[in-house]
Amino acid sequence: MQALRECYASLSRREREVMALVVAGLLNKQVGSELGISEITVKAHRGQVMQKMKAECLADLVKMAGRLGLASGSKSLFESGRVGGRRYGPHEG
């Protein structure tokens, strides 16, 4: 668990924001819109997150977020349809 915390601590503020939205289930395009960055930039941050967290796939990253206690807050925001003031439908993107 300590190693996982250290990996998370190595993330930049923006990488943490991207991670939270990605594990909540948002598409890259939605993450970009939410954060005011391009989809390409989201992909770059997402790649850095995957590398720094040593996640082989998105499912691994979601499990890690859960172990860190991050998933519940992100999940509840996504399930309510509200993330940062924007409302997303199930197929919007």
C-alpha positions in Angstrom: 0.0 0.0 0.0 2.9 2.4 0.7 4.3 1.9 -2.8 0.9 2.7 -4.2 0.7 5.9 -2.2 4.2 6.9 -3.3 3.2 6.3 -7.0 0.1 8.6 -6.4 2.2 11.2 -4.7 4.5 11.3 -7.8 1.6 12.6 -9.9 1.3 16.3 -10.7 -1.9 18.1 -9.7 -3.2 18.0 -13.3 -2.4 14.2 -13.5 -4.4 13.7 -10.4 -7.3 15.6 -11.8 -7.2 13.6 -15.0 -6.9 10.3 -13.1 -10.0 11.2 -11.0 -12.1 12.0 -14.0 -10.9 8.9 -16.0 -11.6 6.5 -13.2 -15.0 8.1 -12.8 -15.7 6.9 -16.4 -15.4 10.1 -18.4 -14.2 9.9 -22.0 -11.0 11.7 -22.9 -13.1 14.3 -24.8 -15.2 14.9 -21.6 -12.1 15.2 -19.4 -10.7 17.8 -21.8 -13.9 19.8 -21.7 -14.1 19.6 -18.0 -10.5 20.7 -17.4 -10.3 23.2 -20.4 -7.6 21.2 -22.2 -7.4 19.4 -25.5 -8.2 15.7 -25.9 -4.6 15.2 -27.0 -3.3 16.8 -23.8 -5.7 14.5 -21.8 -4.2 11.5 -23.6 -0.7 12.7 -22.7 -1.6 13.1 -19.1 -3.4 9.8 -19.0 -0.4 8.1 -20.4 1.8 9.7 -17.7 -0.7 8.6 -15.0 -0.7 5.0 -16.3 3.1 4.9 -16.4 3.7 6.6 -13.0 1.0 4.4 -11.3 2.4 1.3 -13.0 -1.1 0.4 -14.3 -1.2 -1.9 -17.3 -4.8 -1.1 -18.2 -7.7 1.2 -17.1 -9.2 -1.5 -14.9 -5.9 -1.6 -12.9 -6.0 2.2 -12.5 -9.6 2.0 -11.2 -8.7 -0.7 -8.7 -5.8 1.4 -7.5 -8.0 4.5 -7.1 -10.4 2.3 -5.0 -7.5 1.2 -2.8 -6.4 4.8 -2.4 -10.0 5.8 -1.4 -10.4 8.0 -4.5 -12.9 6.0 -6.5 -15.9 6.5 -4.2 -15.9 10.3 -4.5 -15.3 10.3 -8.2 -17.9 7.6 -8.8 -20.6 9.4 -6.8 -20.0 12.6 -8.9 -20.2 10.6 -12.1 -23.3 8.6 -11.1 -25.1 11.8 -10.2 -24.3 13.1 -13.7 -22.5 16.1 -12.3 -18.8 16.7 -12.6 -17.5 20.2 -12.0 -20.7 21.9 -13.0 -21.2 20.1 -16.3 -23.9 17.4 -16.9 -23.0 14.4 -18.9 -25.4 11.8 -20.3 -24.5 8.1 -20.7 -23.6 8.5 -24.4 -22.5 12.1 -24.6 -18.9 12.7 -25.7 
